[in-house]
Amino acid sequence: MFWIISSLLFVLAIVFVVLPLLRHSKRVVVGERERDAANLRIYRERLAELQAELDEGLIDKPQYDALEAELSRTVLSDVSADALNPADRKKNPGKPLSWLGPSRLIPVIMVLAMLPATIYLYSVWGAGNDLRVAELFERSRQAQDDPQALQDLIFELGAVIENDRSNGWAWYFMARNLVSLGQFNEAALAFRNAADNIEHPQDQAVILGQYAQAQYVAEGQQMTGRVQEIITRAQRLNPSEPSVLQLLGADAFVNGDYQSALTYWQQLLGSTVQGSEDAQFLRAMIAEAQAQLMQQEGGEVDTAGTPQLEISLALSPEIDVPGETRVFVSAQDTSRPGPPLAAKLMTVADLPAIVSLSDTDAVGPFNLSSAEEVIVVATVAVGGTADVQSGDYQVRSEPVKLNTSADEPAADADSSGAEPVRLQMLISDAVP
């Protein structure tokens, strides 16, 4: 479709050049004849006026001869030779403009050079590889059950990568096809190259999540340091990246850590379309993890009374950033370093808002229930990542005791569970 539209536009451009050129060539001859006739008429009228002035004695003979000579020179410069020699005009009436003349030759050369010049400039500045990758992606969606077709697509994507090794999307679609073929080592390498060459934070987080899954399988389904490093990179971009939550939940379940599996899967369920097959599968896995946990502990699981944070978060009116700028809200344990105990991702357009943090928002092996005191940090990430950079805006709370409201001890909470800890925070300070 792209090339069809491009060809039609090229033909239209030629018509815009050639059609006026052809029409102009017909009008030139007519225009020249009218101009010559007008100049000759003016010449005769002026000559008659000079003769009348001579007859009346207004000018003498020498003056008449000088003015007549000047008038003749003017008519020679303004009138074509055909107009001065009617016999020649009858022999060669309406001689068309030569195609070798500049007025025709230059536009013709431009038209002929347009196509090769366009093709060359598109090869330099255009997105031909991206169009090719998009076409291959559409084909790959229809070839998931055909190993031979997937192999062919991988080879074609490899040809695109040979021409442009920085094409992150070509690397990504190659990795997806390699996963479909069960080649996880090669897929992990392709995911890594994709993540290194795609700059958009949200896209990069998705790719890193799938990279972590492929690396996890490639390393014998072990949560190695390499896999954890990839997970950390993804969570810095999006603490709630679904692929990461899937991996962490599955790993926790396999290793008998059913409480952590519940935490990850419940958080994932909150971002899954309700009623979808994925949501139904997650509910089944959550039920299985709860059953395993009950069997493991010999009783029912009591999730009431878990700590919660409610942050009334606003942005200072003096800060002017785009509405799509990302905002990271997290709770950090004051007693030990490491990933946040809980985190949420939002945008500036969502503010002001009430942000709730609980165990279901855990992004690592620990949750709010594992800590006694936390610091809440809210960052407007102008740079797009959770790694704080110069130019971001941030606010940090004082240390907050969990299971205690802002003004009352936890003992005053009612029997339905712990009273949420409520904070008011205003993002106003720039990171130096």
N, C-alpha and C positions, 0 to 999 in steps of 0.2 A: 504494500500500500504506500509506504514511504517513497519508493522509487517511482511509482505511478504518479503520485502527486507532484514529485519533483520534475518528472518529464513534462507534465502538463504545464507547470509553471515556466519551464524553460521554453516550450513552444509559445506560450503567451508572451514571454519577454521578446522573442524573435519577431512576433507579429507587431509588437509595439515599436520596434525599430524599422522593420522592412516596410510596413504599410505606409507610414508617413513619407518614407523615402520614395516609394513609387508614385504616390500622389503628388509629391513635390516636383518630381521630374516632369510631370505633365503640365503643371502650372507654371514652370519656369519659362517655357517657350511663349505661352500666352502672355505672361507678365512682361517679358522683354518686348514683344510686339507693341503692346499698349503703351509702354514707356517710350519706345522709339517714336511712335505716332504722335504722342503728346509733345515730345521734344521738337519734332519737325514742325508741328503746328505753331509752337511758340516761336520757332526760328523764323517761319514765314511771316508771322504777324509782326515780329520785331523788325524784320527787313522792310516790310511795307511801311512801318512807322518811320524808319530812317529815310526811305525814299520820299515820303510825304514831307518830312522836315527839310530835305534838300530842295524839293520843289518850292517850298514856301520861303526859302532863303534863311531858315533858322540856323542851318549849318552850311559850311562850304564843302567843295568837292574833296579836299584833303581830309577833312574831318569825317566825311561820309566814308571814304575809302578805309580809314583807320578803324572806324566802328564796325564796318562790314567785315574786315579781316578778323577782328576780335570775336565777332559773333560767329564767324565760320569756324574758328578754332574751338569755340565752346561746343558747337554742334558736333564737330568731329570727335570730341572727347566723350560726349554724352550719348551718341547714337551709334549703333552697330553698323558694320559695313553693309550688311544685307539691306538695312533700311535705306541707305544712301544709294544702293544699286538694286532697284526693283527687279531687274532682269535676273540677278543672281538668286533673289528670293524665290522667283517662280521656278528656277531650276532645282532648288533645294528647300522647299517649304517646310517649316516646323522641324528643323534638325534637332533630334533629342539630345539630352545631356549625355556625355560620354561616361561609361562606367569606370573609366580609368581616372576620372577627375576626382579631386580630393573630396568634394561634397558627397560622392557616392562610394568611393573606394574606402574611406576611413570607416563609415558605418558597417560596410560589408566585412571588413577585417575584424571589427569589434564583435560582430555576430559570430563569425567563424571561431574566434578565440574564446568566446564565452563558455562553451561546453568544456574544453580541456582545462581552462582556468578554474571553472567551478569545481570540477572533479579534483584538481590538485589542491585547491584551498580547503575543500571538505576533508581531504585526507590529512591535512595539517591541523585544521581547527575543529573538524566535525566530530561526531560521536558515533562513528561507524561501528566500532567495537561494542559499544553499549547496545546498539540496535541488534547486533549479532547475538549478544549475550541474552537479551530479552527474548529473542526468537528461540534460542536454545532452551531457555527456562520454560517457555510454554510447551515445548516438545517434551521436556523432562517430566512435566506433570502428567503427561499421557503415557509415559513409558516406565512407570514404577514397577510394573510386573514383568518387564521384558529385559532381562540382564544384557542381552546383546545390544539392544537399543541404548541402554544406559552406558555401555562401554563405548559405543559410537559417539554419544554425546560428550563423554569425558575426553575423548580424543579431539573433538571439535573445540571444546573449551580450552584444551591444551594449546591448540593452534592460536586461539585468541590471546592466551597468556604469553605465548612466545613473542607476539607482536607488542604486547603491553603488559609487562609483569606487575605493574601497579594497579591493574584492574581488579579491585577488591571483589566486585560482584561476580566476576568470572571465577575467582578462587572459591567464593562462597557456594556457587551452584555446583562447582566440581566437587566440593566437600560433601554437599547433600547427596549427590549421586554416588559418591564413594561409600557413604554410610548405607545407602540402599543396597549396595553390593556386599556389605559386611567388611569393607576394607578400612578398619578404624584407625590404624596407624597412619595411612596415607590421608585419611579424612582429617585427622587431627592437624597434620602439617598444613593442609589446605585451609582449614579454619584459622589457623594462626596467621597465615599470610593474608587472609581476608580481613581479619581484625586489625592487622597492621596497616592496611591500605584503605580502610573505610573510616572517615573522620566523624560522621554524625554520631553523637553519644548514644542515642537510643538504638540505632542500628548496630553499633559496635557492641552494646550490652547483649543484644539478642545473639549475635555471632559468638561472643565469648561464652555465653551459656551453653550453646551447642558444642563449642570447642571443648568445654569442661566435660560434657557428657562423653564425647568421642575419646578424649584422653583417659577418662575414667575406665571405659571399656578396654581401651588399648593396654592399660596397665593392670589388667586382670581384675577389674572392678574393685580397686583399692583406692582409698582416699589418700593418695600420696601428696608429698609437698608440692609437686608440680601441679596437680589438679587443684589443690587448695589455693595456689597462687593465681590460677586462672579464675577461680570463683571469686577471689578477693577483687580482682580487676573488674569483673562483671558487676559486683555489688557496689563498687565505687561509682559506677555509672547508673545503676538501677538496683537499689536494695531488694526490690521485689521481682527481679527477673524470673519469669516462670520456669525456664529451663534449669536454672540454678536451684530453685525450690524443689522441682521434681527430683533432681539428682540428690540433694541433701536429704529429702524425705525418704527416698528409696534406700540410700546408704544407711540411714539411721534404722530403718525397719529391718534390713538384712542383718544388721549387727545387734538387734534386740533392744535398741534405744527407742521404744515405742512412744515415749512422751515427746521426744524431739521430732519423730516422724509425724505425730499429731500436730505439733506446732507448725511445721513446714506445710503440711497438706491443708490445714485449716486456713493458713494465710493464702495459699495458692487458690483454694476454693473461692475466696473472696473476690478474686480477679477473673474468675472463670464465668462464662456465660451460663446463667442458670437454665437448667433443663437440657443442656447439651450432653452429648455422650461423655465428654471429658468430665463434666460436673458429676454425672452419675458414677463414673469410675472412681473419682476422688472420694465421693461419699462412701462407696463400698470399701475403699482402702482405709478411710478414717474409721469406719465401723470395725474393720478387722484389727486395726491398731489398738482401738479402745478395748476390744475383746482380749487381745493378747496382753495388754497392760493390766486389765482386771485379773486375768489368770496369773500374771507374773506377781502381782501384789496381793493376790488372794482376797480381793474385795472390789468394791466399786471405786471408780475414779472420781474424786471430788475436785472439780475445777473452780468452785466458788471461792471467793476471797483472794483470788490472784491480783497482784498489784496492777493498777491502771494509772495512766497519766492523761490529763486533759489540758491541752495547751491552747490558750486563746492567743493566736498568732496574727500579727498585723505587720505591714510594711510601712516604714516612715514615708510620708508624702513627699519628702525631699528626694527620695530615690526614684529615678526615672529609668526603668529597664523594660524591655519588651515583655508582653504578657506571657509568652511561651518560655521565658527563662525558668530554669528548673530550681526548685526549692527542696533541700534535703532537711528533714527533721529527724533527729536521732537522740537516743538516750545512751550515755556512756557510763560505764561502771567506774566509780571513783577509786576503787580499791585495786583494780588491775587493768593493764592495757589490753588492747585487742579490738576486734570488730564491735560495732554497737550492739547493745542488748536488744534494741528495737529500733526500727527506722521506717519512715514513710517518705514517698516521693510525691511532690505536687508541683504546681507552677505558680508564678506570680499572679496570674489571672484568677487563681483560686482564693487569694487572700483578700480581706481577712477571713479567717476560718477557725473553727475549733478542731484541733488535731488530737486524736486519741491514739495512745500507744499502750499496747498490752503484750502478753506473751505470744499472741498470734502474729505479732509484727516482728518476731525474732528473725535475724539474718545470719546468725552464727550458731555455734554449739550451746551458747548460753542465752537465757531470756531474762526478763525483769524479775522473775521469781528467784533468780540466783543471786540477786544483789540486795544490799540493804540501803545503799545510797547511790544516786546517779546525778549526772549533770546533763541537762537538756541543751542541745545545740541545734540552732536553725540557721541554715546557710542559703543565701541566694547565689547560686553557682553561675556567675556570668560566664565562666570558662566551660560550663557544661558537665563537670564531673564532681564527685563527692570529695575529691582531693582539693582542699582549700588552696586557692591561688590568690596572688595579689590582684586586687580589683573586684573580688567577691565582696559580699556584704554578709555579716554574721552577727548573731547574738548568742550569748551563753548564759545559762541560769546559774544561780548559786547552787551548791550541793543540796539535793532534795532527798529527804528520808522517804522511802517507799512505805506503803500501807498506812500513811499518815496524811490527812487532808492538810490544806494550806494553813488552817487555823485551829483544827481540832485533832486530838490523838485518835489513833485507829480504834481505840476501845469504844469510842462513841459511835462507831459505824453500826448500822442496823444489821439484822441477822441475815439479810439477803446477800451480803458480801462486803468486801472492803470498800470504803468510800474512795472514789478516785482522787488523786492528788491533782489539784487545779493550779495552773500557772498562767500568768499573763506576760507575754513577751512581744517586744517591738524590735524588728530588724532595722537598725539604723547605722551601724558602724561599718565602715569600709575596712577590708583586710589590707594592711600595709604591704 
